[in-house]
């Protein structure tokens, strides 16, 4: 299997000693993932599947208190999978869009602060499976998820903070209902270390565009 992964995150807030009630932040994250699977037999290499995935999630949030953060993210994502050496060969495209609401509670003071958080997401979408030379199958999809997570914020400057988070306990429900018939497929994922919002561990930069009540001169 060949795997290429590119992940960028730019989320904006201020934590550590600069996280104050009333501060606001904007930001988001973007990701791209390309995967191919090759099978080699007697010197002959055959690609059995290819897939490409992308996501873009801008976000905005505020600190309700010096410890409690509340934010919302808007997610746009898509994927395409090809199976050229399966009979019949088929290609699947999936598009999702929706939002995530999250809250975090930060402990302590200073430039390094751990947190615990709660996330909830709703992502409707659609999928199309093209059986090459045969037919197409379309479906409406819905992803619903929630998880408890933990992480840390490390203040690099008064406005820039490094933030890391990971899933600890979560639930995700994915439903796909085909158009033109009553076929509906539901997948439930529930357990420890489940992360319904992305990778198991994410790192991003946060930047504040409106300072909190305890910062002088908005610096």
C-alpha positions as CSV (number, residue, x, y, z in Angstrom):
1,X,0.0,0.0,0.0
2,X,1.3,3.4,-0.9
3,X,0.0,6.3,1.3
4,X,0.5,10.0,0.9
5,X,-0.9,12.3,3.6
6,X,-0.8,16.1,3.8
7,X,-2.5,17.9,6.7
8,X,-2.5,21.6,7.5
9,X,-4.2,23.3,10.4
10,X,-4.6,27.0,11.1
11,X,-7.1,27.7,14.0
12,X,-7.1,31.1,15.6
13,X,-7.3,31.9,19.4
14,X,-5.2,32.7,22.4
15,X,-4.7,30.4,25.4
16,X,-2.3,30.2,28.2
17,X,-1.9,33.4,30.2
18,X,-3.7,35.4,27.4
19,X,-7.0,33.4,27.3
20,X,-9.5,35.9,28.6
21,X,-13.3,36.1,28.8
22,X,-14.7,37.8,25.7
23,X,-11.9,37.1,23.3
24,X,-12.8,35.8,19.8
25,X,-10.9,33.7,17.3
26,X,-11.3,32.5,13.8
27,X,-9.5,29.8,11.8
28,X,-10.0,26.3,10.5
29,X,-8.2,23.3,9.1
30,X,-7.7,21.7,5.7
31,X,-6.5,18.2,4.8
32,X,-5.8,16.0,1.8
33,X,-5.3,12.2,1.7
34,X,-4.3,10.1,-1.3
35,X,-4.0,6.3,-1.0
36,X,-3.4,3.5,-3.5
37,X,-3.2,-0.3,-3.0
38,X,-1.0,-2.4,-5.3
39,X,-0.8,-6.2,-5.5
40,X,2.3,-7.8,-7.0
41,X,2.2,-11.4,-8.4
42,X,5.2,-12.9,-10.3
43,X,6.6,-9.5,-11.2
44,X,3.3,-8.1,-12.3
45,X,2.0,-5.2,-10.3
46,X,-1.8,-4.4,-10.3
47,X,-3.4,-1.4,-8.7
48,X,-6.6,-2.8,-6.9
49,X,-7.8,0.5,-5.5
50,X,-7.2,4.3,-5.4
51,X,-8.7,6.9,-3.2
52,X,-8.5,10.6,-2.7
53,X,-10.0,12.5,0.3
54,X,-10.1,16.2,1.1
55,X,-11.6,18.4,3.9
56,X,-12.0,22.1,4.7
57,X,-13.3,23.3,8.0
58,X,-13.3,27.0,8.9
59,X,-14.2,27.8,12.5
60,X,-15.0,30.7,14.9
61,X,-15.3,30.8,18.7
62,X,-15.0,32.7,21.9
63,X,-14.0,32.3,25.6
64,X,-17.2,32.5,27.8
65,X,-14.9,32.7,30.8
66,X,-11.1,32.5,31.3
67,X,-11.5,28.7,31.4
68,X,-14.4,27.9,29.1
69,X,-14.1,28.0,25.3
70,X,-17.0,27.6,22.9
71,X,-16.7,27.3,19.1
72,X,-18.4,26.2,15.9
73,X,-16.8,24.7,12.8
74,X,-18.2,24.3,9.3
75,X,-17.1,21.2,7.4
76,X,-16.9,20.6,3.6
77,X,-15.3,17.2,2.6
78,X,-15.3,14.8,-0.3
79,X,-13.8,11.5,-1.4
80,X,-13.4,9.4,-4.5
81,X,-12.5,5.7,-4.6
82,X,-11.6,3.8,-7.8
83,X,-11.4,0.0,-8.1
84,X,-10.1,-0.5,-11.7
85,X,-9.3,-4.2,-11.5
86,X,-12.6,-5.4,-9.9
87,X,-15.3,-6.9,-12.1
88,X,-17.4,-4.9,-12.5
89,X,-15.1,-2.0,-11.8
90,X,-16.8,0.8,-9.8
91,X,-16.0,4.3,-8.7
92,X,-17.5,5.9,-5.6
93,X,-17.8,9.7,-4.9
94,X,-18.9,11.0,-1.5
95,X,-19.6,14.6,-0.5
96,X,-20.3,15.9,3.0
97,X,-21.1,19.3,4.5
98,X,-22.3,20.3,7.9
99,X,-21.0,21.6,11.2
100,X,-19.4,20.9,14.5
101,X,-20.0,22.5,17.9
102,X,-17.4,22.1,20.6
103,X,-16.7,23.3,24.1
104,X,-13.4,23.1,26.1
105,X,-12.5,23.6,29.8
106,X,-8.9,24.7,30.4
107,X,-7.1,24.1,33.7
108,X,-4.6,26.2,35.5
109,X,-2.8,29.4,34.4
110,X,0.3,30.2,32.4
111,X,1.5,29.4,28.9
112,X,0.8,25.7,29.2
113,X,-2.8,24.6,29.9
114,X,-4.4,21.2,29.5
115,X,-8.1,20.9,28.6
116,X,-11.0,18.5,28.3
117,X,-13.6,19.0,25.7
118,X,-16.9,17.9,24.2
119,X,-17.6,17.9,20.4
120,X,-20.9,17.2,18.5
121,X,-21.1,17.1,14.7
122,X,-23.8,16.7,12.0
123,X,-22.7,16.1,8.4
124,X,-25.4,15.4,5.8
125,X,-24.2,14.6,2.3
126,X,-24.6,12.3,-0.8
127,X,-22.8,9.5,-2.6
128,X,-22.7,8.1,-6.1
129,X,-21.4,4.7,-7.0
130,X,-20.7,4.2,-10.7
131,X,-20.5,0.6,-11.9
132,X,-18.5,1.1,-15.1
133,X,-20.6,0.1,-18.1
134,X,-23.5,-1.1,-16.0
135,X,-25.4,1.5,-13.8
136,X,-25.1,4.2,-11.2
137,X,-26.4,4.1,-7.6
138,X,-27.1,7.3,-5.7
139,X,-27.7,7.7,-2.0
140,X,-28.2,10.3,0.7
141,X,-25.9,10.1,3.7
142,X,-25.9,11.4,7.2
143,X,-23.1,11.4,9.8
144,X,-23.8,12.2,13.4
145,X,-21.0,12.1,16.0
146,X,-20.0,13.2,19.5
147,X,-16.9,12.6,21.6
148,X,-15.0,13.6,24.7
149,X,-11.5,14.6,24.0
150,X,-8.5,16.1,25.8
151,X,-5.4,18.1,24.9
152,X,-3.4,21.2,25.7
153,X,-2.7,24.8,24.7
154,X,0.7,26.3,24.7
155,X,1.0,30.1,24.3
156,X,3.7,31.0,21.9
157,X,2.9,34.8,21.9
158,X,0.1,37.0,23.3
159,X,-2.0,36.1,20.2
160,X,-0.6,32.8,18.9
161,X,-1.0,29.4,20.7
162,X,-0.1,25.9,19.8
163,X,-3.0,23.5,20.4
164,X,-3.0,19.7,20.4
165,X,-6.1,17.5,20.9
166,X,-7.0,13.8,20.6
167,X,-10.1,11.7,21.0
168,X,-10.7,9.7,24.2
169,X,-14.3,8.4,24.1
170,X,-16.7,8.9,21.2
171,X,-19.7,7.8,19.1
172,X,-20.4,8.1,15.4
173,X,-23.4,7.0,13.4
174,X,-23.3,6.9,9.6
175,X,-26.5,6.3,7.6
176,X,-26.8,5.8,3.8
177,X,-30.2,5.6,2.1
178,X,-30.3,4.7,-1.6
179,X,-32.5,6.8,-3.9
180,X,-35.4,5.0,-5.7
181,X,-35.7,2.1,-3.1
182,X,-35.9,1.4,0.6
183,X,-32.3,0.1,1.1
184,X,-30.7,1.9,4.1
185,X,-27.4,1.1,5.6
186,X,-26.4,2.2,9.1
187,X,-22.9,1.9,10.7
188,X,-22.3,2.7,14.4
189,X,-18.9,3.3,15.9
190,X,-18.7,3.6,19.7
191,X,-15.7,3.2,22.0
192,X,-12.5,4.4,23.6
193,X,-10.1,6.5,21.4
194,X,-12.8,7.0,18.8
195,X,-12.5,10.5,17.2
196,X,-15.5,11.5,15.1
197,X,-13.8,14.8,13.9
198,X,-10.7,13.6,12.2
199,X,-7.3,12.1,13.1
200,X,-6.6,10.7,16.5
201,X,-4.2,13.5,17.3
202,X,-4.3,17.0,15.7
203,X,-2.1,20.0,16.2
204,X,-3.0,23.5,15.1
205,X,-2.1,27.2,15.6
206,X,-4.7,29.5,17.2
207,X,-4.7,33.3,16.8
208,X,-7.0,36.0,18.5
209,X,-8.5,38.8,16.5
210,X,-10.5,40.3,19.4
211,X,-8.8,40.4,22.8
212,X,-10.4,39.6,26.1
213,X,-11.5,41.9,28.9
214,X,-8.1,41.7,30.8
215,X,-5.8,42.7,27.9
216,X,-4.7,46.2,27.7
217,X,-5.0,48.1,24.4
218,X,-6.1,45.0,22.5
219,X,-2.5,43.7,22.3
